[in-house]
Amino acid sequence: MTVKNNVNKVVIYIFLMFFGLFSGTVNGQCAMCRAALTSEGNATQAAAVNDGIVYLMVIPYILVAGIGYAIYRMKKNKS
C-alpha cells in the first residue's frame, strides 16, 4: 500500500469517529410544527409527527444510495 492510501484511510476513520461520537439527538420538526404540537401538550402526536418527517427524509437517501451502488457495479463490471 502506498502512503497516500493509508493517509486517506486514516482521514476517513477520523471523520467517521468524529461524527459518530459527537452526533446528538436529531429532531426532524420545523420550528412552527414543534411549537404547534408542544403547545397542546400532546407528546405522542409530536413524536408521531417527528417520526413521519424523519421517515420521509430517509427515503431519498436510500434511493440515491441504491442508484450509486448500481452505478458502482456497472463501472466495476465494465473494467
N, CA, C and O atoms as a Maestro MAE file, in Angstrom:
{
 s_m_m2io_version
 :::
 2.0.0
}

f_m_ct {
 s_m_title
 :::
 protein
 m_atom[316] {
  # First column is atom index #
  i_m_mmod_type
  r_m_x_coord
  r_m_y_coord
  r_m_z_coord
  i_m_residue_number
  s_m_chain_name
  s_m_pdb_residue_name
  s_m_pdb_atom_name
  i_m_atomic_number
  :::
  1 25 0.831 -1.192 0.000 1 A "MET " " N  " 7
  2 3 0.000 0.000 0.000 1 A "MET " " CA " 6
  3 2 0.869 1.246 0.000 1 A "MET " " C  " 6
  4 15 1.975 1.272 0.540 1 A "MET " " O  " 8
  5 25 0.343 2.234 -0.602 2 A "THR " " N  " 7
  6 3 1.086 3.479 -0.640 2 A "THR " " CA " 6
  7 2 0.747 4.320 0.582 2 A "THR " " C  " 6
  8 15 -0.240 4.081 1.279 2 A "THR " " O  " 8
  9 25 1.579 5.287 0.812 3 A "VAL " " N  " 7
  10 3 1.380 6.179 1.948 3 A "VAL " " CA " 6
  11 2 0.108 6.998 1.759 3 A "VAL " " C  " 6
  12 15 -0.600 7.285 2.724 3 A "VAL " " O  " 8
  13 25 -0.179 7.374 0.517 4 A "LYS " " N  " 7
  14 3 -1.364 8.179 0.236 4 A "LYS " " CA " 6
  15 2 -2.638 7.411 0.588 4 A "LYS " " C  " 6
  16 15 -3.571 7.996 1.137 4 A "LYS " " O  " 8
  17 25 -2.695 6.110 0.283 5 A "ASN " " N  " 7
  18 3 -3.862 5.301 0.634 5 A "ASN " " CA " 6
  19 2 -4.039 5.217 2.141 5 A "ASN " " C  " 6
  20 15 -5.157 5.305 2.648 5 A "ASN " " O  " 8
  21 25 -2.936 5.048 2.851 6 A "ASN " " N  " 7
  22 3 -3.009 4.973 4.307 6 A "ASN " " CA " 6
  23 2 -3.483 6.282 4.913 6 A "ASN " " C  " 6
  24 15 -4.271 6.276 5.859 6 A "ASN " " O  " 8
  25 25 -3.019 7.394 4.386 7 A "VAL " " N  " 7
  26 3 -3.428 8.704 4.884 7 A "VAL " " CA " 6
  27 2 -4.910 8.910 4.613 7 A "VAL " " C  " 6
  28 15 -5.628 9.417 5.474 7 A "VAL " " O  " 8
  29 25 -5.378 8.526 3.431 8 A "ASN " " N  " 7
  30 3 -6.797 8.669 3.110 8 A "ASN " " CA " 6
  31 2 -7.658 7.828 4.046 8 A "ASN " " C  " 6
  32 15 -8.712 8.286 4.487 8 A "ASN " " O  " 8
  33 25 -7.233 6.620 4.355 9 A "LYS " " N  " 7
  34 3 -7.994 5.761 5.254 9 A "LYS " " CA " 6
  35 2 -8.029 6.348 6.659 9 A "LYS " " C  " 6
  36 15 -9.070 6.308 7.315 9 A "LYS " " O  " 8
  37 25 -6.927 6.883 7.127 10 A "VAL " " N  " 7
  38 3 -6.880 7.482 8.456 10 A "VAL " " CA " 6
  39 2 -7.809 8.687 8.520 10 A "VAL " " C  " 6
  40 15 -8.520 8.860 9.511 10 A "VAL " " O  " 8
  41 25 -7.819 9.512 7.498 11 A "VAL " " N  " 7
  42 3 -8.687 10.691 7.469 11 A "VAL " " CA " 6
  43 2 -10.152 10.262 7.482 11 A "VAL " " C  " 6
  44 15 -10.965 10.873 8.176 11 A "VAL " " O  " 8
  45 25 -10.495 9.232 6.733 12 A "ILE " " N  " 7
  46 3 -11.874 8.743 6.703 12 A "ILE " " CA " 6
  47 2 -12.279 8.195 8.069 12 A "ILE " " C  " 6
  48 15 -13.379 8.475 8.543 12 A "ILE " " O  " 8
  49 25 -11.404 7.419 8.704 13 A "TYR " " N  " 7
  50 3 -11.718 6.871 10.025 13 A "TYR " " CA " 6
  51 2 -11.895 7.976 11.058 13 A "TYR " " C  " 6
  52 15 -12.800 7.902 11.889 13 A "TYR " " O  " 8
  53 25 -11.052 8.990 11.019 14 A "ILE " " N  " 7
  54 3 -11.176 10.105 11.962 14 A "ILE " " CA " 6
  55 2 -12.487 10.849 11.725 14 A "ILE " " C  " 6
  56 15 -13.180 11.217 12.674 14 A "ILE " " O  " 8
  57 25 -12.818 11.065 10.466 15 A "PHE " " N  " 7
  58 3 -14.065 11.741 10.104 15 A "PHE " " CA " 6
  59 2 -15.271 10.966 10.630 15 A "PHE " " C  " 6
  60 15 -16.176 11.555 11.223 15 A "PHE " " O  " 8
  61 25 -15.290 9.657 10.418 16 A "LEU " " N  " 7
  62 3 -16.411 8.830 10.870 16 A "LEU " " CA " 6
  63 2 -16.485 8.772 12.394 16 A "LEU " " C  " 6
  64 15 -17.575 8.806 12.964 16 A "LEU " " O  " 8
  65 25 -15.346 8.685 13.048 17 A "MET " " N  " 7
  66 3 -15.332 8.656 14.512 17 A "MET " " CA " 6
  67 2 -15.833 9.980 15.082 17 A "MET " " C  " 6
  68 15 -16.584 9.994 16.058 17 A "MET " " O  " 8
  69 25 -15.418 11.092 14.475 18 A "PHE " " N  " 7
  70 3 -15.844 12.403 14.943 18 A "PHE " " CA " 6
  71 2 -17.355 12.530 14.889 18 A "PHE " " C  " 6
  72 15 -17.984 12.927 15.870 18 A "PHE " " O  " 8
  73 25 -17.941 12.194 13.743 19 A "PHE " " N  " 7
  74 3 -19.381 12.328 13.607 19 A "PHE " " CA " 6
  75 2 -20.139 11.247 14.359 19 A "PHE " " C  " 6
  76 15 -21.290 11.463 14.741 19 A "PHE " " O  " 8
  77 25 -19.534 10.103 14.581 20 A "GLY " " N  " 7
  78 3 -20.177 9.063 15.364 20 A "GLY " " CA " 6
  79 2 -20.199 9.380 16.842 20 A "GLY " " C  " 6
  80 15 -21.175 9.083 17.529 20 A "GLY " " O  " 8
  81 25 -19.135 9.980 17.334 21 A "LEU " " N  " 7
  82 3 -19.044 10.279 18.760 21 A "LEU " " CA " 6
  83 2 -19.752 11.567 19.152 21 A "LEU " " C  " 6
  84 15 -20.245 11.683 20.274 21 A "LEU " " O  " 8
  85 25 -19.809 12.519 18.259 22 A "PHE " " N  " 7
  86 3 -20.350 13.829 18.597 22 A "PHE " " CA " 6
  87 2 -21.720 14.101 17.990 22 A "PHE " " C  " 6
  88 15 -22.168 15.247 17.946 22 A "PHE " " O  " 8
  89 25 -22.381 13.051 17.524 23 A "SER " " N  " 7
  90 3 -23.716 13.269 16.999 23 A "SER " " CA " 6
  91 2 -24.702 13.295 18.154 23 A "SER " " C  " 6
  92 15 -24.569 12.537 19.114 23 A "SER " " O  " 8
  93 25 -25.671 14.154 18.055 24 A "GLY " " N  " 7
  94 3 -26.671 14.281 19.107 24 A "GLY " " CA " 6
  95 2 -28.023 13.804 18.626 24 A "GLY " " C  " 6
  96 15 -28.151 13.238 17.541 24 A "GLY " " O  " 8
  97 25 -28.999 14.033 19.426 25 A "THR " " N  " 7
  98 3 -30.356 13.660 19.056 25 A "THR " " CA " 6
  99 2 -30.833 14.583 17.944 25 A "THR " " C  " 6
  100 15 -30.626 15.795 17.991 25 A "THR " " O  " 8
  101 25 -31.466 13.997 16.959 26 A "VAL " " N  " 7
  102 3 -31.935 14.760 15.811 26 A "VAL " " CA " 6
  103 2 -33.447 14.879 15.894 26 A "VAL " " C  " 6
  104 15 -34.145 13.879 16.063 26 A "VAL " " O  " 8
  105 25 -33.945 16.082 15.777 27 A "ASN " " N  " 7
  106 3 -35.380 16.314 15.710 27 A "ASN " " CA " 6
  107 2 -35.705 16.787 14.301 27 A "ASN " " C  " 6
  108 15 -35.128 17.760 13.816 27 A "ASN " " O  " 8
  109 25 -36.627 16.099 13.653 28 A "GLY " " N  " 7
  110 3 -36.944 16.409 12.265 28 A "GLY " " CA " 6
  111 2 -38.034 17.444 12.107 28 A "GLY " " C  " 6
  112 15 -38.533 17.640 10.998 28 A "GLY " " O  " 8
  113 25 -38.419 18.109 13.174 29 A "GLN " " N  " 7
  114 3 -39.517 19.056 13.079 29 A "GLN " " CA " 6
  115 2 -39.010 20.458 12.796 29 A "GLN " " C  " 6
  116 15 -37.941 20.865 13.251 29 A "GLN " " O  " 8
  117 25 -39.819 21.187 12.025 30 A "CYS " " N  " 7
  118 3 -39.503 22.605 11.858 30 A "CYS " " CA " 6
  119 2 -39.959 23.335 13.114 30 A "CYS " " C  " 6
  120 15 -40.670 22.764 13.941 30 A "CYS " " O  " 8
  121 25 -39.568 24.555 13.254 31 A "ALA " " N  " 7
  122 3 -39.888 25.305 14.474 31 A "ALA " " CA " 6
  123 2 -41.388 25.516 14.636 31 A "ALA " " C  " 6
  124 15 -41.903 25.457 15.753 31 A "ALA " " O  " 8
  125 25 -42.090 25.760 13.540 32 A "MET " " N  " 7
  126 3 -43.532 26.004 13.646 32 A "MET " " CA " 6
  127 2 -44.292 24.727 13.992 32 A "MET " " C  " 6
  128 15 -45.243 24.767 14.773 32 A "MET " " O  " 8
  129 25 -43.882 23.590 13.418 33 A "CYS " " N  " 7
  130 3 -44.540 22.321 13.755 33 A "CYS " " CA " 6
  131 2 -44.322 21.988 15.220 33 A "CYS " " C  " 6
  132 15 -45.244 21.553 15.910 33 A "CYS " " O  " 8
  133 25 -43.125 22.189 15.683 34 A "ARG " " N  " 7
  134 3 -42.817 21.894 17.086 34 A "ARG " " CA " 6
  135 2 -43.633 22.779 18.010 34 A "ARG " " C  " 6
  136 15 -44.181 22.298 19.002 34 A "ARG " " O  " 8
  137 25 -43.722 24.069 17.699 35 A "ALA " " N  " 7
  138 3 -44.479 24.988 18.557 35 A "ALA " " CA " 6
  139 2 -45.957 24.616 18.580 35 A "ALA " " C  " 6
  140 15 -46.590 24.677 19.634 35 A "ALA " " O  " 8
  141 25 -46.513 24.235 17.444 36 A "ALA " " N  " 7
  142 3 -47.931 23.875 17.385 36 A "ALA " " CA " 6
  143 2 -48.207 22.590 18.140 36 A "ALA " " C  " 6
  144 15 -49.235 22.469 18.806 36 A "ALA " " O  " 8
  145 25 -47.305 21.634 18.046 37 A "LEU " " N  " 7
  146 3 -47.549 20.349 18.696 37 A "LEU " " CA " 6
  147 2 -47.264 20.368 20.190 37 A "LEU " " C  " 6
  148 15 -47.947 19.691 20.959 37 A "LEU " " O  " 8
  149 25 -46.270 21.131 20.608 38 A "THR " " N  " 7
  150 3 -45.942 21.144 22.031 38 A "THR " " CA " 6
  151 2 -46.845 22.086 22.820 38 A "THR " " C  " 6
  152 15 -46.950 21.955 24.040 38 A "THR " " O  " 8
  153 25 -47.491 23.022 22.154 39 A "SER " " N  " 7
  154 3 -48.367 23.936 22.885 39 A "SER " " CA " 6
  155 2 -49.610 23.212 23.399 39 A "SER " " C  " 6
  156 15 -50.181 23.613 24.413 39 A "SER " " O  " 8
  157 25 -50.032 22.161 22.717 40 A "GLU " " N  " 7
  158 3 -51.207 21.420 23.160 40 A "GLU " " CA " 6
  159 2 -50.874 20.439 24.283 40 A "GLU " " C  " 6
  160 15 -51.775 19.978 24.984 40 A "GLU " " O  " 8
  161 25 -49.614 20.119 24.459 41 A "GLY " " N  " 7
  162 3 -49.215 19.170 25.482 41 A "GLY " " CA " 6
  163 2 -49.411 17.725 25.073 41 A "GLY " " C  " 6
  164 15 -49.436 16.842 25.930 41 A "GLY " " O  " 8
  165 25 -49.551 17.465 23.783 42 A "ASN " " N  " 7
  166 3 -49.756 16.109 23.287 42 A "ASN " " CA " 6
  167 2 -48.420 15.553 22.798 42 A "ASN " " C  " 6
  168 15 -48.033 15.761 21.648 42 A "ASN " " O  " 8
  169 25 -47.729 14.851 23.675 43 A "ALA " " N  " 7
  170 3 -46.383 14.367 23.360 43 A "ALA " " CA " 6
  171 2 -46.405 13.233 22.347 43 A "ALA " " C  " 6
  172 15 -45.483 13.120 21.540 43 A "ALA " " O  " 8
  173 25 -47.428 12.395 22.367 44 A "THR " " N  " 7
  174 3 -47.473 11.269 21.420 44 A "THR " " CA " 6
  175 2 -47.683 11.754 19.997 44 A "THR " " C  " 6
  176 15 -47.109 11.202 19.058 44 A "THR " " O  " 8
  177 25 -48.498 12.780 19.834 45 A "GLN " " N  " 7
  178 3 -48.715 13.326 18.495 45 A "GLN " " CA " 6
  179 2 -47.443 14.006 17.993 45 A "GLN " " C  " 6
  180 15 -47.114 13.894 16.812 45 A "GLN " " O  " 8
  181 25 -46.736 14.697 18.855 46 A "ALA " " N  " 7
  182 3 -45.480 15.339 18.458 46 A "ALA " " CA " 6
  183 2 -44.455 14.292 18.058 46 A "ALA " " C  " 6
  184 15 -43.737 14.480 17.076 46 A "ALA " " O  " 8
  185 25 -44.372 13.191 18.798 47 A "ALA " " N  " 7
  186 3 -43.429 12.119 18.457 47 A "ALA " " CA " 6
  187 2 -43.806 11.469 17.132 47 A "ALA " " C  " 6
  188 15 -42.927 11.109 16.348 47 A "ALA " " O  " 8
  189 25 -45.106 11.314 16.872 48 A "ALA " " N  " 7
  190 3 -45.550 10.721 15.612 48 A "ALA " " CA " 6
  191 2 -45.202 11.617 14.425 48 A "ALA " " C  " 6
  192 15 -44.764 11.130 13.383 48 A "ALA " " O  " 8
  193 25 -45.393 12.910 14.582 49 A "VAL " " N  " 7
  194 3 -45.038 13.841 13.501 49 A "VAL " " CA " 6
  195 2 -43.538 13.821 13.263 49 A "VAL " " C  " 6
  196 15 -43.091 13.839 12.116 49 A "VAL " " O  " 8
  197 25 -42.762 13.784 14.328 50 A "ASN " " N  " 7
  198 3 -41.306 13.743 14.211 50 A "ASN " " CA " 6
  199 2 -40.860 12.470 13.488 50 A "ASN " " C  " 6
  200 15 -39.999 12.528 12.610 50 A "ASN " " O  " 8
  201 25 -41.436 11.331 13.848 51 A "ASP " " N  " 7
  202 3 -41.089 10.075 13.183 51 A "ASP " " CA " 6
  203 2 -41.477 10.102 11.707 51 A "ASP " " C  " 6
  204 15 -40.739 9.591 10.865 51 A "ASP " " O  " 8
  205 25 -42.610 10.684 11.390 52 A "GLY " " N  " 7
  206 3 -43.041 10.778 9.999 52 A "GLY " " CA " 6
  207 2 -42.115 11.642 9.165 52 A "GLY " " C  " 6
  208 15 -41.814 11.308 8.019 52 A "GLY " " O  " 8
  209 25 -41.671 12.732 9.721 53 A "ILE " " N  " 7
  210 3 -40.760 13.627 8.998 53 A "ILE " " CA " 6
  211 2 -39.425 12.934 8.753 53 A "ILE " " C  " 6
  212 15 -38.873 13.018 7.656 53 A "ILE " " O  " 8
  213 25 -38.905 12.250 9.770 54 A "VAL " " N  " 7
  214 3 -37.639 11.535 9.604 54 A "VAL " " CA " 6
  215 2 -37.787 10.415 8.576 54 A "VAL " " C  " 6
  216 15 -36.882 10.196 7.771 54 A "VAL " " O  " 8
  217 25 -38.905 9.710 8.593 55 A "TYR " " N  " 7
  218 3 -39.168 8.652 7.612 55 A "TYR " " CA " 6
  219 2 -39.172 9.215 6.192 55 A "TYR " " C  " 6
  220 15 -38.571 8.631 5.291 55 A "TYR " " O  " 8
  221 25 -39.838 10.333 5.993 56 A "LEU " " N  " 7
  222 3 -39.882 10.949 4.666 56 A "LEU " " CA " 6
  223 2 -38.502 11.449 4.237 56 A "LEU " " C  " 6
  224 15 -38.202 11.497 3.044 56 A "LEU " " O  " 8
  225 25 -37.674 11.817 5.196 57 A "MET " " N  " 7
  226 3 -36.339 12.315 4.875 57 A "MET " " CA " 6
  227 2 -35.393 11.176 4.483 57 A "MET " " C  " 6
  228 15 -34.478 11.386 3.688 57 A "MET " " O  " 8
  229 25 -35.601 9.977 5.030 58 A "VAL " " N  " 7
  230 3 -34.688 8.857 4.798 58 A "VAL " " CA " 6
  231 2 -34.866 8.256 3.400 58 A "VAL " " C  " 6
  232 15 -33.883 7.818 2.801 58 A "VAL " " O  " 8
  233 25 -36.065 8.223 2.877 59 A "ILE " " N  " 7
  234 3 -36.348 7.562 1.599 59 A "ILE " " CA " 6
  235 2 -35.481 8.103 0.456 59 A "ILE " " C  " 6
  236 15 -34.926 7.291 -0.284 59 A "ILE " " O  " 8
  237 25 -35.329 9.411 0.263 60 A "PRO " " N  " 7
  238 3 -34.458 9.881 -0.833 60 A "PRO " " CA " 6
  239 2 -33.003 9.437 -0.676 60 A "PRO " " C  " 6
  240 15 -32.336 9.150 -1.670 60 A "PRO " " O  " 8
  241 25 -32.507 9.379 0.558 61 A "TYR " " N  " 7
  242 3 -31.140 8.929 0.771 61 A "TYR " " CA " 6
  243 2 -30.966 7.466 0.389 61 A "TYR " " C  " 6
  244 15 -29.943 7.090 -0.184 61 A "TYR " " O  " 8
  245 25 -31.951 6.644 0.700 62 A "ILE " " N  " 7
  246 3 -31.886 5.232 0.320 62 A "ILE " " CA " 6
  247 2 -31.909 5.087 -1.203 62 A "ILE " " C  " 6
  248 15 -31.166 4.279 -1.762 62 A "ILE " " O  " 8
  249 25 -32.752 5.861 -1.868 63 A "LEU " " N  " 7
  250 3 -32.809 5.807 -3.325 63 A "LEU " " CA " 6
  251 2 -31.488 6.241 -3.963 63 A "LEU " " C  " 6
  252 15 -31.007 5.594 -4.894 63 A "LEU " " O  " 8
  253 25 -30.908 7.316 -3.474 64 A "VAL " " N  " 7
  254 3 -29.629 7.793 -4.018 64 A "VAL " " CA " 6
  255 2 -28.526 6.772 -3.766 64 A "VAL " " C  " 6
  256 15 -27.684 6.545 -4.635 64 A "VAL " " O  " 8
  257 25 -28.521 6.158 -2.591 65 A "ALA " " N  " 7
  258 3 -27.516 5.128 -2.289 65 A "ALA " " CA " 6
  259 2 -27.681 3.929 -3.214 65 A "ALA " " C  " 6
  260 15 -26.688 3.364 -3.672 65 A "ALA " " O  " 8
  261 25 -28.912 3.534 -3.493 66 A "GLY " " N  " 7
  262 3 -29.153 2.414 -4.403 66 A "GLY " " CA " 6
  263 2 -28.697 2.715 -5.821 66 A "GLY " " C  " 6
  264 15 -28.105 1.861 -6.480 66 A "GLY " " O  " 8
  265 25 -28.967 3.912 -6.288 67 A "ILE " " N  " 7
  266 3 -28.522 4.314 -7.628 67 A "ILE " " CA " 6
  267 2 -27.003 4.384 -7.675 67 A "ILE " " C  " 6
  268 15 -26.393 3.953 -8.653 67 A "ILE " " O  " 8
  269 25 -26.387 4.921 -6.627 68 A "GLY " " N  " 7
  270 3 -24.925 4.986 -6.579 68 A "GLY " " CA " 6
  271 2 -24.300 3.605 -6.587 68 A "GLY " " C  " 6
  272 15 -23.284 3.387 -7.247 68 A "GLY " " O  " 8
  273 25 -24.902 2.665 -5.856 69 A "TYR " " N  " 7
  274 3 -24.383 1.296 -5.835 69 A "TYR " " CA " 6
  275 2 -24.531 0.640 -7.205 69 A "TYR " " C  " 6
  276 15 -23.640 -0.087 -7.644 69 A "TYR " " O  " 8
  277 25 -25.647 0.889 -7.879 70 A "ALA " " N  " 7
  278 3 -25.855 0.328 -9.216 70 A "ALA " " CA " 6
  279 2 -24.813 0.873 -10.196 70 A "ALA " " C  " 6
  280 15 -24.282 0.123 -11.015 70 A "ALA " " O  " 8
  281 25 -24.523 2.151 -10.116 71 A "ILE " " N  " 7
  282 3 -23.507 2.755 -10.992 71 A "ILE " " CA " 6
  283 2 -22.136 2.180 -10.672 71 A "ILE " " C  " 6
  284 15 -21.353 1.897 -11.578 71 A "ILE " " O  " 8
  285 25 -21.843 2.005 -9.394 72 A "TYR " " N  " 7
  286 3 -20.569 1.412 -8.978 72 A "TYR " " CA " 6
  287 2 -20.409 0.011 -9.556 72 A "TYR " " C  " 6
  288 15 -19.341 -0.335 -10.060 72 A "TYR " " O  " 8
  289 25 -21.471 -0.799 -9.485 73 A "ARG " " N  " 7
  290 3 -21.398 -2.165 -10.013 73 A "ARG " " CA " 6
  291 2 -21.216 -2.162 -11.531 73 A "ARG " " C  " 6
  292 15 -20.466 -2.977 -12.069 73 A "ARG " " O  " 8
  293 25 -21.903 -1.244 -12.223 74 A "MET " " N  " 7
  294 3 -21.735 -1.152 -13.683 74 A "MET " " CA " 6
  295 2 -20.313 -0.780 -14.046 74 A "MET " " C  " 6
  296 15 -19.733 -1.365 -14.961 74 A "MET " " O  " 8
  297 25 -19.740 0.191 -13.337 75 A "LYS " " N  " 7
  298 3 -18.362 0.615 -13.596 75 A "LYS " " CA " 6
  299 2 -17.380 -0.527 -13.289 75 A "LYS " " C  " 6
  300 15 -16.412 -0.732 -14.021 75 A "LYS " " O  " 8
  301 25 -17.635 -1.257 -12.214 76 A "LYS " " N  " 7
  302 3 -16.754 -2.340 -11.797 76 A "LYS " " CA " 6
  303 2 -16.786 -3.486 -12.828 76 A "LYS " " C  " 6
  304 15 -15.743 -4.047 -13.163 76 A "LYS " " O  " 8
  305 25 -17.962 -3.823 -13.319 77 A "ASN " " N  " 7
  306 3 -18.108 -4.894 -14.315 77 A "ASN " " CA " 6
  307 2 -17.537 -4.496 -15.668 77 A "ASN " " C  " 6
  308 15 -17.092 -5.353 -16.432 77 A "ASN " " O  " 8
  309 25 -17.548 -3.207 -15.966 78 A "LYS " " N  " 7
  310 3 -17.074 -2.694 -17.254 78 A "LYS " " CA " 6
  311 2 -15.555 -2.814 -17.359 78 A "LYS " " C  " 6
  312 15 -15.028 -3.104 -18.434 78 A "LYS " " O  " 8
  313 25 -14.859 -2.596 -16.264 79 A "SER " " N  " 7
  314 3 -13.383 -2.598 -16.316 79 A "SER " " CA " 6
  315 2 -12.783 -3.958 -16.046 79 A "SER " " C  " 6
  316 15 -11.561 -4.107 -16.058 79 A "SER " " O  " 8
  :::
 }
 m_bond[315] {
  # First column is bond index #
  i_m_from
  i_m_to
  i_m_order
  :::
  1 1 2 1
  2 2 3 1
  3 3 4 2
  4 3 5 1
  5 5 6 1
  6 6 7 1
  7 7 8 2
  8 7 9 1
  9 9 10 1
  10 10 11 1
  11 11 12 2
  12 11 13 1
  13 13 14 1
  14 14 15 1
  15 15 16 2
  16 15 17 1
  17 17 18 1
  18 18 19 1
  19 19 20 2
  20 19 21 1
  21 21 22 1
  22 22 23 1
  23 23 24 2
  24 23 25 1
  25 25 26 1
  26 26 27 1
  27 27 28 2
  28 27 29 1
  29 29 30 1
  30 30 31 1
  31 31 32 2
  32 31 33 1
  33 33 34 1
  34 34 35 1
  35 35 36 2
  36 35 37 1
  37 37 38 1
  38 38 39 1
  39 39 40 2
  40 39 41 1
  41 41 42 1
  42 42 43 1
  43 43 44 2
  44 43 45 1
  45 45 46 1
  46 46 47 1
  47 47 48 2
  48 47 49 1
  49 49 50 1
  50 50 51 1
  51 51 52 2
  52 51 53 1
  53 53 54 1
  54 54 55 1
  55 55 56 2
  56 55 57 1
  57 57 58 1
  58 58 59 1
  59 59 60 2
  60 59 61 1
  61 61 62 1
  62 62 63 1
  63 63 64 2
  64 63 65 1
  65 65 66 1
  66 66 67 1
  67 67 68 2
  68 67 69 1
  69 69 70 1
  70 70 71 1
  71 71 72 2
  72 71 73 1
  73 73 74 1
  74 74 75 1
  75 75 76 2
  76 75 77 1
  77 77 78 1
  78 78 79 1
  79 79 80 2
  80 79 81 1
  81 81 82 1
  82 82 83 1
  83 83 84 2
  84 83 85 1
  85 85 86 1
  86 86 87 1
  87 87 88 2
  88 87 89 1
  89 89 90 1
  90 90 91 1
  91 91 92 2
  92 91 93 1
  93 93 94 1
  94 94 95 1
  95 95 96 2
  96 95 97 1
  97 97 98 1
  98 98 99 1
  99 99 100 2
  100 99 101 1
  101 101 102 1
  102 102 103 1
  103 103 104 2
  104 103 105 1
  105 105 106 1
  106 106 107 1
  107 107 108 2
  108 107 109 1
  109 109 110 1
  110 110 111 1
  111 111 112 2
  112 111 113 1
  113 113 114 1
  114 114 115 1
  115 115 116 2
  116 115 117 1
  117 117 118 1
  118 118 119 1
  119 119 120 2
  120 119 121 1
  121 121 122 1
  122 122 123 1
  123 123 124 2
  124 123 125 1
  125 125 126 1
  126 126 127 1
  127 127 128 2
  128 127 129 1
  129 129 130 1
  130 130 131 1
  131 131 132 2
  132 131 133 1
  133 133 134 1
  134 134 135 1
  135 135 136 2
  136 135 137 1
  137 137 138 1
  138 138 139 1
  139 139 140 2
  140 139 141 1
  141 141 142 1
  142 142 143 1
  143 143 144 2
  144 143 145 1
  145 145 146 1
  146 146 147 1
  147 147 148 2
  148 147 149 1
  149 149 150 1
  150 150 151 1
  151 151 152 2
  152 151 153 1
  153 153 154 1
  154 154 155 1
  155 155 156 2
  156 155 157 1
  157 157 158 1
  158 158 159 1
  159 159 160 2
  160 159 161 1
  161 161 162 1
  162 162 163 1
  163 163 164 2
  164 163 165 1
  165 165 166 1
  166 166 167 1
  167 167 168 2
  168 167 169 1
  169 169 170 1
  170 170 171 1
  171 171 172 2
  172 171 173 1
  173 173 174 1
  174 174 175 1
  175 175 176 2
  176 175 177 1
  177 177 178 1
  178 178 179 1
  179 179 180 2
  180 179 181 1
  181 181 182 1
  182 182 183 1
  183 183 184 2
  184 183 185 1
  185 185 186 1
  186 186 187 1
  187 187 188 2
  188 187 189 1
  189 189 190 1
  190 190 191 1
  191 191 192 2
  192 191 193 1
  193 193 194 1
  194 194 195 1
  195 195 196 2
  196 195 197 1
  197 197 198 1
  198 198 199 1
  199 199 200 2
  200 199 201 1
  201 201 202 1
  202 202 203 1
  203 203 204 2
  204 203 205 1
  205 205 206 1
  206 206 207 1
  207 207 208 2
  208 207 209 1
  209 209 210 1
  210 210 211 1
  211 211 212 2
  212 211 213 1
  213 213 214 1
  214 214 215 1
  215 215 216 2
  216 215 217 1
  217 217 218 1
  218 218 219 1
  219 219 220 2
  220 219 221 1
  221 221 222 1
  222 222 223 1
  223 223 224 2
  224 223 225 1
  225 225 226 1
  226 226 227 1
  227 227 228 2
  228 227 229 1
  229 229 230 1
  230 230 231 1
  231 231 232 2
  232 231 233 1
  233 233 234 1
  234 234 235 1
  235 235 236 2
  236 235 237 1
  237 237 238 1
  238 238 239 1
  239 239 240 2
  240 239 241 1
  241 241 242 1
  242 242 243 1
  243 243 244 2
  244 243 245 1
  245 245 246 1
  246 246 247 1
  247 247 248 2
  248 247 249 1
  249 249 250 1
  250 250 251 1
  251 251 252 2
  252 251 253 1
  253 253 254 1
  254 254 255 1
  255 255 256 2
  256 255 257 1
  257 257 258 1
  258 258 259 1
  259 259 260 2
  260 259 261 1
  261 261 262 1
  262 262 263 1
  263 263 264 2
  264 263 265 1
  265 265 266 1
  266 266 267 1
  267 267 268 2
  268 267 269 1
  269 269 270 1
  270 270 271 1
  271 271 272 2
  272 271 273 1
  273 273 274 1
  274 274 275 1
  275 275 276 2
  276 275 277 1
  277 277 278 1
  278 278 279 1
  279 279 280 2
  280 279 281 1
  281 281 282 1
  282 282 283 1
  283 283 284 2
  284 283 285 1
  285 285 286 1
  286 286 287 1
  287 287 288 2
  288 287 289 1
  289 289 290 1
  290 290 291 1
  291 291 292 2
  292 291 293 1
  293 293 294 1
  294 294 295 1
  295 295 296 2
  296 295 297 1
  297 297 298 1
  298 298 299 1
  299 299 300 2
  300 299 301 1
  301 301 302 1
  302 302 303 1
  303 303 304 2
  304 303 305 1
  305 305 306 1
  306 306 307 1
  307 307 308 2
  308 307 309 1
  309 309 310 1
  310 310 311 1
  311 311 312 2
  312 311 313 1
  313 313 314 1
  314 314 315 1
  315 315 316 2
  :::
 }
}
